[in-house]
């Protein structure tokens, strides 16, 4: 699903529920909030969403779309869906930033240490997976969350 698909879904729900004006306001607020995200130098980013085996989010996912909207360069952008990754492959990808999602696998500080042993130079952050992968009402909250994450870089 793309960002425009998510916006279309909101519009469709508004049409079905005969709340078109309210839907338009929601869409406008989402689009305005995303257009106000800070511009950053794109960081080569690996978004990990599973452990044992390691799995990352690649092209063809809503997570990839949200990374792009946040100004982050997905190191798996040439792959599709959710590829399994070996530790060696993670090293080869050489990301500057690694995002460890809260879902579907509940990454925590233990895994930050584990990943730091693989790539000691990378910045590693625990992130709220809902903000990157839920495309309904969460879109209203995602830009503020992304701004906070980006400010920490």
DSSP file (Angstrom, degrees, kcal/mol; ACC not computed):
  #  RESIDUE AA STRUCTURE BP1 BP2  ACC     N-H-->O    O-->H-N    N-H-->O    O-->H-N    TCO  KAPPA ALPHA  PHI   PSI    X-CA   Y-CA   Z-CA
    1    1 A X              0   0    0      0, 0.0    64,-0.2     0, 0.0     2,-0.2   0.000 360.0 360.0 360.0 136.4    0.0    0.0    0.0
    2    2 A X     >  -     0   0    0      1,-0.1     4,-2.0    63,-0.1     5,-0.1  -0.469 360.0-102.8 -97.1 173.1    1.3    3.5   -0.9
    3    3 A X  H  > S+     0   0    0      1,-0.2     4,-2.3     2,-0.2     5,-0.2   0.922 124.8  50.7 -61.4 -44.3    0.6    6.8    0.9
    4    4 A X  H  > S+     0   0    0      1,-0.2     4,-2.4     2,-0.2    -1,-0.2   0.858 107.4  54.1 -65.1 -33.3   -1.9    7.7   -1.8
    5    5 A X  H  > S+     0   0    0      2,-0.2     4,-2.2     1,-0.2    -1,-0.2   0.910 108.2  49.8 -62.7 -41.7   -3.6    4.3   -1.4
    6    6 A X  H  X S+     0   0    0     -4,-2.0     4,-1.9     2,-0.2    -2,-0.2   0.907 111.3  48.0 -64.4 -41.7   -4.0    5.1    2.3
    7    7 A X  H  X S+     0   0    0     -4,-2.3     4,-2.3     1,-0.2    -1,-0.2   0.908 110.9  51.7 -64.5 -41.8   -5.5    8.5    1.6
    8    8 A X  H  X S+     0   0    0     -4,-2.4     4,-2.6     1,-0.2    -2,-0.2   0.875 106.8  53.9 -62.0 -37.5   -7.9    6.9   -0.9
    9    9 A X  H  X S+     0   0    0     -4,-2.2     4,-2.4     2,-0.2    -1,-0.2   0.914 108.5  48.6 -63.5 -42.7   -8.9    4.4    1.7
   10   10 A X  H  X S+     0   0    0     -4,-1.9     4,-2.2     1,-0.2    -2,-0.2   0.920 112.0  49.7 -62.5 -42.9   -9.8    7.2    4.1
   11   11 A X  H  X S+     0   0    0     -4,-2.3     4,-2.2     1,-0.2    -2,-0.2   0.906 110.2  50.9 -61.8 -42.1  -11.7    9.0    1.4
   12   12 A X  H  X S+     0   0    0     -4,-2.6     4,-2.8     2,-0.2    -2,-0.2   0.910 109.2  49.7 -63.2 -42.8  -13.6    5.7    0.6
   13   13 A X  H  X S+     0   0    0     -4,-2.4     4,-2.4     1,-0.2    -1,-0.2   0.908 110.1  51.6 -62.9 -40.8  -14.6    5.2    4.2
   14   14 A X  H  <>S+     0   0    0     -4,-2.2     5,-3.1     2,-0.2     4,-0.3   0.888 111.5  47.5 -62.6 -38.9  -15.8    8.9    4.4
   15   15 A X  H ><5S+     0   0    0     -4,-2.2     3,-1.0     3,-0.2    -2,-0.2   0.932 112.1  48.7 -67.2 -45.3  -17.9    8.2    1.3
   16   16 A X  H 3<5S+     0   0    0     -4,-2.8    -2,-0.2     1,-0.3    -1,-0.2   0.892 117.3  41.4 -61.6 -39.7  -19.4    5.0    2.6
   17   17 A X  T 3<5S-     0   0    0     -4,-2.4    -1,-0.3    -5,-0.2    -2,-0.2   0.386 110.4-122.1 -90.4   4.0  -20.2    6.6    5.9
   18   18 A X  T < 5S+     0   0    0     -3,-1.0    -3,-0.2    -4,-0.3     3,-0.1   0.887  78.6 120.9  55.3  43.1  -21.5    9.8    4.3
   19   19 A X     >< +     0   0    0     -5,-3.1     4,-2.7    -6,-0.2     5,-0.2  -0.346  22.0 145.2-125.4  48.9  -19.0   11.9    6.2
   20   20 A X  H  >  +     0   0    0     -6,-0.3     4,-2.8     1,-0.2     5,-0.2   0.884  69.8  50.7 -60.4 -43.5  -17.1   13.4    3.2
   21   21 A X  H  > S+     0   0    0      2,-0.2     4,-1.9     1,-0.2    -1,-0.2   0.920 112.9  46.2 -62.8 -42.5  -16.4   16.8    4.8
   22   22 A X  H  > S+     0   0    0      2,-0.2     4,-2.2     1,-0.2    -2,-0.2   0.908 112.9  50.9 -64.8 -41.3  -15.0   15.2    7.9
   23   23 A X  H  X S+     0   0    0     -4,-2.7     4,-2.7     1,-0.2    -2,-0.2   0.908 108.3  51.8 -62.0 -41.9  -12.9   12.8    5.7
   24   24 A X  H  X S+     0   0    0     -4,-2.8     4,-2.7     1,-0.2    -1,-0.2   0.885 109.0  50.7 -62.2 -38.5  -11.6   15.7    3.7
   25   25 A X  H  X S+     0   0    0     -4,-1.9     4,-2.4     2,-0.2    -1,-0.2   0.907 110.9  48.5 -65.5 -41.4  -10.5   17.5    6.9
   26   26 A X  H  X S+     0   0    0     -4,-2.2     4,-2.3     2,-0.2    -2,-0.2   0.939 113.0  47.7 -63.1 -46.4   -8.7   14.4    8.1
   27   27 A X  H  X S+     0   0    0     -4,-2.7     4,-2.8     1,-0.2     5,-0.2   0.922 111.9  50.0 -61.4 -44.7   -7.0   14.0    4.8
   28   28 A X  H  X S+     0   0    0     -4,-2.7     4,-2.5     1,-0.2    -1,-0.2   0.906 110.9  49.1 -61.5 -41.3   -6.0   17.7    4.7
   29   29 A X  H  X S+     0   0    0     -4,-2.4     4,-2.2     2,-0.2    -1,-0.2   0.889 112.7  48.0 -67.4 -37.2   -4.6   17.5    8.2
   30   30 A X  H  X S+     0   0    0     -4,-2.3     4,-2.5     2,-0.2     5,-0.2   0.950 113.7  46.0 -65.8 -48.8   -2.6   14.3    7.4
   31   31 A X  H  X S+     0   0    0     -4,-2.8     4,-2.0     1,-0.2    -2,-0.2   0.893 113.9  49.1 -63.1 -39.8   -1.2   15.8    4.1
   32   32 A X  H  X S+     0   0    0     -4,-2.5     4,-1.0    -5,-0.2    -1,-0.2   0.922 111.2  49.6 -64.7 -44.2   -0.3   19.1    5.8
   33   33 A X  H  < S+     0   0    0     -4,-2.2     3,-0.5     1,-0.2    -2,-0.2   0.913 112.1  47.3 -63.7 -42.3    1.4   17.3    8.7
   34   34 A X  H >< S+     0   0    0     -4,-2.5     3,-1.4     1,-0.2    -1,-0.2   0.872 108.2  55.2 -67.4 -35.7    3.5   15.1    6.4
   35   35 A X  H 3< S+     0   0    0     -4,-2.0    -1,-0.2     1,-0.3    -2,-0.2   0.730 104.0  57.8 -69.4 -18.6    4.5   18.1    4.2
   36   36 A X  T 3< S+     0   0    0     -4,-1.0    -1,-0.3    -3,-0.5    -2,-0.2   0.371  75.7 124.4 -91.6   4.6    5.8   19.8    7.4
   37   37 A X  S <  S-     0   0    0     -3,-1.4   107,-0.1    -4,-0.1    -3,-0.0  -0.367  73.0 -99.0 -62.7 143.3    8.3   17.0    8.3
   38   38 A X        -     0   0    0      1,-0.1     2,-0.5    32,-0.0    -1,-0.1  -0.338  32.7-120.9 -63.4 143.3   11.8   18.3    8.7
   39   39 A X        +     0   0    0     -3,-0.1     2,-0.3     3,-0.0    -1,-0.1  -0.754  40.8 176.5 -84.9 126.4   14.1   17.9    5.7
   40   40 A X        -     0   0    0     -2,-0.5     2,-0.6    30,-0.1   110,-0.0  -0.850  42.6 -93.8-126.1 162.1   17.1   15.8    6.7
   41   41 A X        -     0   0    0     -2,-0.3    -2,-0.0     1,-0.1     0, 0.0  -0.687  61.2-105.0 -69.6 119.6   20.1   14.3    4.9
   42   42 A X        -     0   0    0     -2,-0.6     2,-0.4    30,-0.1    30,-0.2  -0.225  33.8-146.7 -56.2 130.7   18.8   10.8    4.1
   43   43 A X        -     0   0    0     28,-0.4    30,-2.0    53,-0.0     2,-0.8  -0.819  22.4-113.0 -97.2 136.4   20.2    8.2    6.4
   44   44 A X  E     -a   73   0A   0     -2,-0.4    53,-2.3    28,-0.1    52,-2.1  -0.599  51.3-166.8 -68.2 110.4   20.8    4.7    5.0
   45   45 A X  E     -ab  74  97A   0     28,-3.5    30,-2.8    -2,-0.8     2,-0.5  -0.855  26.8-164.5-118.0 136.7   18.2    2.9    7.1
   46   46 A X  E     - b   0  98A   0     51,-2.5    53,-2.8    -2,-0.4     2,-0.7  -0.981  11.0-159.5-114.9 121.7   17.4   -0.7    7.9
   47   47 A X  E     - b   0  99A   0     -2,-0.5    10,-2.0    10,-0.4     2,-0.5  -0.897   9.1-164.7-103.4 110.7   14.0   -1.3    9.5
   48   48 A X  E     +Cb  56 100A   0     51,-2.8    53,-2.3    -2,-0.7     8,-0.2  -0.830  19.2 166.2 -98.8 131.6   14.0   -4.7   11.3
   49   49 A X  E     +     0   0A   0      6,-2.5    56,-1.2    -2,-0.5     2,-0.3   0.383  60.9  37.5-124.6   1.0   10.6   -6.1   12.2
   50   50 A X  E   > -C   55   0A   0      5,-1.2     5,-1.7    54,-0.1     2,-0.4  -0.996  57.4-154.0-152.1 154.4   11.4   -9.7   13.2
   51   51 A X  T   5 +     0   0    0     -2,-0.3     3,-0.3     3,-0.2    -3,-0.0  -0.995  66.8  52.1-131.4 135.5   14.1  -11.8   14.9
   52   52 A X  T   5S+     0   0    0     -2,-0.4    -1,-0.2     0, 0.0     2,-0.1   0.989 129.4  25.1  68.4  66.3   15.0  -15.4   14.4
   53   53 A X  T   5S-     0   0    0     32,-0.2     2,-0.1    -3,-0.2    33,-0.1   0.498 109.4-125.4 -86.7 160.3   15.2  -15.1   11.5
   54   54 A X  E   5 - D   0  85A   0     31,-0.6    31,-2.8    -3,-0.3     2,-0.4  -0.467  34.4-175.7 -61.2 135.6   16.1  -11.5   11.1
   55   55 A X  E   < -CD  50  84A   0     -5,-1.7    -6,-2.5    29,-0.2    -5,-1.2  -0.999   7.1-165.7-138.7 138.7   13.6   -9.9    8.7
   56   56 A X  E     -C   48   0A   0     27,-1.8     2,-0.5    -2,-0.4    -8,-0.2  -0.754  26.9-107.3-117.7 166.7   13.5   -6.3    7.4
   57   57 A X        +     0   0    0    -10,-2.0   -10,-0.4    -2,-0.3    19,-0.3  -0.840  44.0 174.6 -95.6 126.5   10.9   -4.2    5.6
   58   58 A X    >   -     0   0    0     23,-3.2     3,-0.7    -2,-0.5     6,-0.5  -0.359  40.9 -46.5-115.2-166.2   11.7   -3.7    1.9
   59   59 A X  B 3  S+f   80   0B   0     20,-1.5    22,-2.6    17,-1.1    -1,-0.3  -0.239 116.4  45.7 -62.1 154.2   10.0   -2.1   -1.1
   60   60 A X  T 3  S+     0   0    0      1,-0.3     2,-0.3    20,-0.2    -1,-0.2   0.609  93.2 102.9  84.6  12.0    6.4   -2.9   -1.6
   61   61 A X  S <> S-     0   0    0     -3,-0.7     4,-1.6    20,-0.1    -1,-0.3  -0.891  78.4-125.5-123.0 155.9    5.5   -2.4    2.0
   62   62 A X  H  > S+     0   0    0     -2,-0.3     4,-2.4     1,-0.2     5,-0.2   0.839 112.7  61.8 -66.5 -31.2    3.7    0.5    3.8
   63   63 A X  H  > S+     0   0    0      1,-0.2     4,-2.6     2,-0.2    -1,-0.2   0.924 101.8  50.8 -59.3 -44.6    6.8    0.6    6.1
   64   64 A X  H  > S+     0   0    0     -6,-0.5     4,-2.3     1,-0.2    -1,-0.2   0.913 109.1  51.9 -58.3 -43.1    9.0    1.4    3.1
   65   65 A X  H  X S+     0   0    0     -4,-1.6     4,-2.4   -64,-0.2    -2,-0.2   0.912 110.7  47.4 -59.7 -43.6    6.5    4.2    2.1
   66   66 A X  H  X S+     0   0    0     -4,-2.4     4,-2.0    66,-0.4    -2,-0.2   0.871 108.8  53.7 -70.0 -36.3    6.7    5.7    5.6
   67   67 A X  H  <>S+     0   0    0     -4,-2.6     5,-2.9     2,-0.2     4,-0.4   0.936 110.9  47.7 -59.6 -44.4   10.5    5.5    5.7
   68   68 A X  H ><5S+     0   0    0     -4,-2.3     3,-1.4     1,-0.2    -2,-0.2   0.919 109.5  51.8 -62.2 -45.0   10.5    7.4    2.4
   69   69 A X  H 3<5S+     0   0    0     -4,-2.4    -1,-0.2     1,-0.3    -2,-0.2   0.836 108.6  52.6 -60.7 -33.0    8.0   10.0    3.8
   70   70 A X  T 3<5S-     0   0    0     -4,-2.0    -1,-0.3    -5,-0.1    -2,-0.2   0.537 121.1-110.2 -80.6  -6.3   10.3   10.5    6.8
   71   71 A X  T < 5S+     0   0    0     -3,-1.4     2,-0.4    -4,-0.4   -28,-0.4   0.696  72.3 137.7  86.5  19.7   13.2   11.1    4.5
   72   72 A X      < -     0   0    0     -5,-2.9     2,-0.8   -30,-0.2    -1,-0.3  -0.826  51.9-131.9-103.3 139.2   15.0    7.9    5.3
   73   73 A X  E     -a   44   0A   0    -30,-2.0   -28,-3.5    -2,-0.4     2,-0.5  -0.797  19.9-138.6 -94.0 110.4   16.7    5.8    2.6
   74   74 A X  E >   -a   45   0A   0     -2,-0.8     3,-1.8   -30,-0.2   -28,-0.2  -0.540   3.8-154.0 -71.8 118.2   15.7    2.1    2.9
   75   75 A X  T 3  S+     0   0    0    -30,-2.8     3,-0.3    -2,-0.5    -1,-0.2   0.654  98.1  54.5 -67.4 -13.6   18.8   -0.1    2.4
   76   76 A X  T >  S+     0   0    0    -31,-0.4     3,-1.9   -19,-0.3   -17,-1.1   0.129  72.3 116.8-101.4  18.8   16.4   -2.8    1.3
   77   77 A X  T <  S+     0   0    0     -3,-1.8    -1,-0.2     1,-0.3    -2,-0.1   0.678  72.3  54.1 -62.7 -19.4   14.7   -0.6   -1.3
   78   78 A X  T 3  S+     0   0    0     -3,-0.3    -1,-0.3    -4,-0.1     2,-0.2   0.485 103.8  67.2 -92.8  -4.2   15.8   -2.8   -4.1
   79   79 A X  S <  S-     0   0    0     -3,-1.9   -20,-1.5     2,-0.1     2,-0.4  -0.560  81.0-119.6-106.4 175.2   14.2   -5.9   -2.5
   80   80 A X  B     -f   59   0B   0    -22,-0.2   -20,-0.2    -2,-0.2     2,-0.2  -0.903  56.7 -26.6-124.1 150.8   10.6   -6.7   -2.0
   81   81 A X  S    S-     0   0    0    -22,-2.6   -23,-3.2    -2,-0.4     2,-0.4  -0.320 112.3 -21.8  60.7-119.5    8.3   -7.3    1.0
   82   82 A X        -     0   0    0    -25,-0.2   -25,-0.2    -2,-0.2    -1,-0.2  -0.681  68.6-167.4-129.6  76.8   10.0   -8.8    4.1
   83   83 A X        -     0   0    0     -2,-0.4   -27,-1.8   -27,-0.2     2,-0.3  -0.329  23.6-118.4 -69.2 145.4   13.3  -10.5    3.2
   84   84 A X  E     -D   55   0A   0    -29,-0.2     2,-0.4    -2,-0.0   -29,-0.2  -0.617  33.7-156.1 -75.9 142.6   15.1  -12.8    5.7
   85   85 A X  E     -D   54   0A   0    -31,-2.8   -31,-0.6    -2,-0.3   -32,-0.2  -0.980   9.3-147.4-128.9 131.3   18.5  -11.4    6.6
   86   86 A X     >  -     0   0    0     -2,-0.4     4,-2.2     1,-0.1     5,-0.2  -0.488  35.1-109.0 -82.3 164.4   21.6  -13.2    7.9
   87   87 A X  H  > S+     0   0    0      1,-0.2     4,-2.2     2,-0.2     5,-0.1   0.902 122.6  53.3 -59.7 -40.4   24.0  -11.3   10.2
   88   88 A X  H  > S+     0   0    0      1,-0.2     4,-2.4     2,-0.2    -1,-0.2   0.909 107.6  50.0 -61.9 -42.0   26.4  -11.2    7.3
   89   89 A X  H  > S+     0   0    0      2,-0.2     4,-2.2     1,-0.2    -1,-0.2   0.893 108.2  53.3 -64.4 -39.3   23.8   -9.7    5.0
   90   90 A X  H  X S+     0   0    0     -4,-2.2     4,-1.1     1,-0.2     5,-0.5   0.920 109.8  48.5 -60.9 -43.1   23.0   -7.0    7.6
   91   91 A X  H >< S+     0   0    0     -4,-2.2     3,-0.5     1,-0.2    -2,-0.2   0.922 110.1  51.8 -61.7 -43.6   26.7   -6.2    7.8
   92   92 A X  H 3< S+     0   0    0     -4,-2.4    -2,-0.2     1,-0.2    -1,-0.2   0.855 103.4  57.3 -62.8 -35.6   26.9   -6.0    4.0
   93   93 A X  H 3< S-     0   0    0     -4,-2.2    -1,-0.2    -5,-0.2    -2,-0.2   0.820  89.2-163.8 -64.7 -29.9   23.9   -3.6    3.9
   94   94 A X    <<  -     0   0    0     -4,-1.1    -3,-0.1    -3,-0.5   -50,-0.1   0.883   9.5-167.4  49.6  54.9   26.0   -1.3    6.2
   95   95 A X        -     0   0    0     -5,-0.5   -50,-0.2     1,-0.1    -1,-0.1  -0.389  24.4-150.8 -71.2 149.7   23.1    0.9    7.4
   96   96 A X  S    S+     0   0    0    -52,-2.1    27,-3.1     1,-0.2     2,-0.4   0.772  88.4  34.3 -81.1 -30.7   23.8    4.1    9.2
   97   97 A X  E     -be  45 123A   0    -53,-2.3   -51,-2.5    25,-0.2     2,-0.5  -0.987  66.4-166.8-130.9 132.9   20.6    3.8   11.1
   98   98 A X  E     -be  46 124A   0     25,-3.0    27,-2.7    -2,-0.4     2,-0.6  -0.985   7.1-159.9-121.8 124.0   18.8    0.7   12.3
   99   99 A X  E     -be  47 125A   0    -53,-2.8   -51,-2.8    -2,-0.5     2,-0.7  -0.909   2.8-158.7-104.5 122.5   15.2    0.9   13.5
  100  100 A X  E     -be  48 126A   0     25,-3.2    27,-2.7    -2,-0.6   -51,-0.2  -0.901  20.2-139.0-102.6 113.5   14.0   -1.9   15.7
  101  101 A X  E     - e   0 127A   0    -53,-2.3     6,-1.5    -2,-0.7    27,-0.2  -0.316  11.6-137.4 -76.6 151.5   10.2   -2.1   15.6
  102  102 A X  S    S+     0   0    0     25,-1.2     2,-0.3     4,-0.2    -1,-0.1   0.595  75.5  87.7 -79.8 -11.8    7.9   -2.7   18.5
  103  103 A X  S    S-     0   0    0      3,-0.1    -1,-0.1     1,-0.1     3,-0.1  -0.989  89.2  -2.1-155.0 154.5    5.8   -5.0   16.3
  104  104 A X  S    S+     0   0    0     -2,-0.3     2,-0.5    -3,-0.1   -54,-0.1  -0.971 138.1  35.3 -74.0 -20.2    5.2   -7.7   15.2
  105  105 A X  S    S-     0   0    0    -56,-1.2     2,-1.9     1,-0.0   -55,-0.0  -0.820  88.3-129.8 -92.0 131.4    8.4   -8.7   17.1
  106  106 A X        -     0   0    0     -2,-0.5    -4,-0.2    -3,-0.1    -3,-0.1  -0.503  29.7-167.8 -83.6  77.2    8.7   -6.8   20.4
  107  107 A X        +     0   0    0     -2,-1.9     2,-0.2    -6,-1.5    -7,-0.0  -0.310  12.4 170.0 -61.3 146.5   12.3   -5.6   20.2
  108  108 A X    >>  -     0   0    0     18,-0.0     4,-1.2     0, 0.0     3,-1.2  -0.778  52.6 -68.4-143.4-171.6   13.7   -4.1   23.4
  109  109 A X  H 3> S+     0   0    0      1,-0.3     4,-2.0    -2,-0.2     5,-0.2   0.805 123.8  65.6 -57.2 -33.0   17.1   -3.0   24.8
  110  110 A X  H 3> S+     0   0    0      1,-0.2     4,-1.6     2,-0.2    -1,-0.3   0.905 104.8  45.1 -54.9 -41.6   18.5   -6.6   24.8
  111  111 A X  H <> S+     0   0    0     -3,-1.2     4,-2.7     2,-0.2    -1,-0.2   0.776 103.8  62.2 -77.7 -26.9   18.2   -6.5   21.0
  112  112 A X  H  X S+     0   0    0     -4,-1.2     4,-2.4     2,-0.2    -1,-0.2   0.944 107.3  45.9 -59.3 -46.1   19.8   -3.1   20.7
  113  113 A X  H  X S+     0   0    0     -4,-2.0     4,-1.6     2,-0.2    -2,-0.2   0.899 111.4  51.9 -62.6 -41.8   22.9   -4.6   22.3
  114  114 A X  H  X S+     0   0    0     -4,-1.6     4,-0.8     1,-0.2    -2,-0.2   0.922 112.9  43.9 -61.8 -44.8   22.8   -7.6   20.0
  115  115 A X  H >X S+     0   0    0     -4,-2.7     4,-2.7     1,-0.2     3,-0.7   0.865 107.8  59.6 -69.6 -35.5   22.5   -5.4   16.9
  116  116 A X  H 3< S+     0   0    0     -4,-2.4    -1,-0.2     1,-0.3    -2,-0.2   0.846 100.5  56.5 -61.4 -32.9   25.3   -3.1   18.2
  117  117 A X  H 3< S+     0   0    0     -4,-1.6     3,-0.3     1,-0.2    -1,-0.3   0.808 111.2  43.7 -66.8 -28.4   27.6   -6.1   18.3
  118  118 A X  H << S+     0   0    0     -4,-0.8     2,-0.3    -3,-0.7    -2,-0.2   0.901 133.9  15.3 -81.0 -45.1   26.9   -6.7   14.6
  119  119 A X    ><  +     0   0    0     -4,-2.7     3,-1.1     1,-0.1    -1,-0.2  -0.724  66.8 174.8-132.9  81.4   27.2   -3.0   13.6
  120  120 A X  T 3  S+     0   0    0     -2,-0.3    -1,-0.1    -3,-0.3    -4,-0.1   0.727  79.2  53.6 -64.6 -21.9   28.9   -1.0   16.3
  121  121 A X  T 3  S+     0   0    0      2,-0.1    -1,-0.2    -5,-0.0     2,-0.1   0.660  88.7  97.2 -87.2 -16.1   29.0    2.2   14.2
  122  122 A X  S <  S-     0   0    0     -3,-1.1     2,-0.4    -7,-0.1   -25,-0.2  -0.413  77.2-120.9 -75.9 147.4   25.3    2.3   13.4
  123  123 A X  E     -e   97   0A   0    -27,-3.1   -25,-3.0    -2,-0.1     2,-0.5  -0.761  32.6-160.5 -81.4 131.6   22.7    4.4   15.3
  124  124 A X  E     +e   98   0A   0     -2,-0.4     2,-0.4   -27,-0.2   -25,-0.2  -0.970  11.7 179.1-123.5 126.2   20.1    2.0   16.7
  125  125 A X  E     -e   99   0A   0    -27,-2.7   -25,-3.2    -2,-0.5     2,-0.5  -0.969  27.5-134.4-128.1 140.9   16.7    3.1   17.8
  126  126 A X  E     -e  100   0A   0     -2,-0.4     2,-0.3   -27,-0.2   -25,-0.2  -0.811  37.6-171.8 -84.2 130.3   13.6    1.3   19.2
  127  127 A X  E     -e  101   0A   0    -27,-2.7   -25,-1.2    -2,-0.5     2,-0.8  -0.896  32.0-103.2-129.4 157.7   10.6    2.6   17.3
  128  128 A X    >>  -     0   0    0     -2,-0.3     3,-1.0   -27,-0.2     4,-0.6  -0.680  27.9-158.2 -77.9 107.8    6.8    2.3   17.5
  129  129 A X  H >> S+     0   0    0     -2,-0.8     4,-1.7     1,-0.3     3,-0.6   0.769  86.1  66.9 -61.7 -27.7    5.9   -0.1   14.8
  130  130 A X  H 3> S+     0   0    0      1,-0.2     4,-2.2     2,-0.2    -1,-0.3   0.879  96.2  55.8 -60.6 -36.9    2.3    1.2   14.6
  131  131 A X  H <4 S+     0   0    0     -3,-1.0    -1,-0.2     1,-0.2    -2,-0.2   0.764 114.6  38.7 -69.2 -24.2    3.6    4.6   13.3
  132  132 A X  H << S+     0   0    0     -4,-0.6   -66,-0.4    -3,-0.6    -1,-0.2   0.663 128.4  27.2 -97.3 -19.3    5.4    2.9   10.4
  133  133 A X  H  < S+     0   0    0     -4,-1.7     2,-0.6   -67,-0.1    -3,-0.2   0.590  93.9  86.2-125.7 -12.2    2.9    0.2    9.5
  134  134 A X     <  -     0   0    0     -4,-2.2    -1,-0.1    -5,-0.3     0, 0.0  -0.836  48.6-176.2 -96.1 120.8   -0.7    1.2   10.4
  135  135 A X        +     0   0    0     -2,-0.6    -1,-0.1     3,-0.1    -4,-0.0   0.305  57.5  71.7-104.0   9.8   -2.2    3.2    7.6
  136  136 A X  S >  S-     0   0    0   -127,-0.1     3,-1.7     3,-0.0     4,-0.2   0.517 116.7 -19.7 -89.6-121.1   -5.6    4.2    9.1
  137  137 A X  T >  S+     0   0    0      1,-0.3     3,-1.7     2,-0.2     4,-0.4   0.711 123.6  76.9 -65.2 -20.2   -6.1    6.7   11.8
  138  138 A X  T >> S+     0   0    0      1,-0.3     4,-1.9     2,-0.2     3,-1.2   0.753  76.7  76.5 -62.0 -23.0   -2.4    6.3   12.9
  139  139 A X  H <> S+     0   0    0     -3,-1.7     4,-0.7     1,-0.3    -1,-0.3   0.805  87.6  59.7 -58.9 -27.7   -1.5    8.5    9.9
  140  140 A X  H <4 S+     0   0    0     -3,-1.7     4,-0.3    -4,-0.2    -1,-0.3   0.823 112.9  37.4 -68.1 -29.6   -2.7   11.5   11.9
  141  141 A X  H <> S+     0   0    0     -3,-1.2     4,-1.8    -4,-0.4     3,-0.3   0.710  98.0  80.3 -93.4 -23.6   -0.1   10.7   14.6
  142  142 A X  H  X S+     0   0    0     -4,-1.9     4,-3.2     1,-0.2     5,-0.3   0.866  84.9  56.2 -60.1 -44.3    2.8    9.6   12.5
  143  143 A X  H  X S+     0   0    0     -4,-0.7     4,-2.5     1,-0.2    -1,-0.2   0.914 109.7  45.9 -59.3 -42.2    4.3   13.0   11.4
  144  144 A X  H  > S+     0   0    0     -3,-0.3     4,-1.9    -4,-0.3    -1,-0.2   0.919 114.9  48.5 -64.0 -41.2    4.7   14.2   14.9
  145  145 A X  H  X S+     0   0    0     -4,-1.8     4,-2.3     1,-0.2    -2,-0.2   0.938 111.5  48.8 -63.0 -46.2    6.3   10.9   15.9
  146  146 A X  H  X S+     0   0    0     -4,-3.2     4,-3.2     1,-0.2     5,-0.2   0.894 107.9  55.3 -60.6 -40.4    8.6   10.9   12.9
  147  147 A X  H  X S+     0   0    0     -4,-2.5     4,-2.1    -5,-0.3    -1,-0.2   0.900 108.8  48.0 -59.1 -40.6    9.6   14.5   13.7
  148  148 A X  H  X S+     0   0    0     -4,-1.9     4,-1.0     2,-0.2    -2,-0.2   0.922 113.4  46.8 -66.3 -44.0   10.6   13.4   17.2
  149  149 A X  H >< S+     0   0    0     -4,-2.3     3,-0.7     1,-0.2     4,-0.2   0.931 113.6  48.2 -62.8 -45.5   12.6   10.4   15.8
  150  150 A X  H >< S+     0   0    0     -4,-3.2     3,-1.5     1,-0.2    -1,-0.2   0.848 104.7  59.5 -66.0 -34.3   14.3   12.6   13.2
  151  151 A X  H 3< S+     0   0    0     -4,-2.1    -1,-0.2     1,-0.3    -2,-0.2   0.801 100.4  58.1 -64.0 -27.6   15.2   15.2   15.8
  152  152 A X  T <<        0   0    0     -4,-1.0    -1,-0.3    -3,-0.7    -2,-0.2   0.492 360.0 360.0 -80.6  -3.0   17.1   12.5   17.7
  153  153 A X    <         0   0    0     -3,-1.5    -1,-0.2    -4,-0.2    -2,-0.2   0.458 360.0 360.0 -88.4 360.0   19.4   11.8   14.7
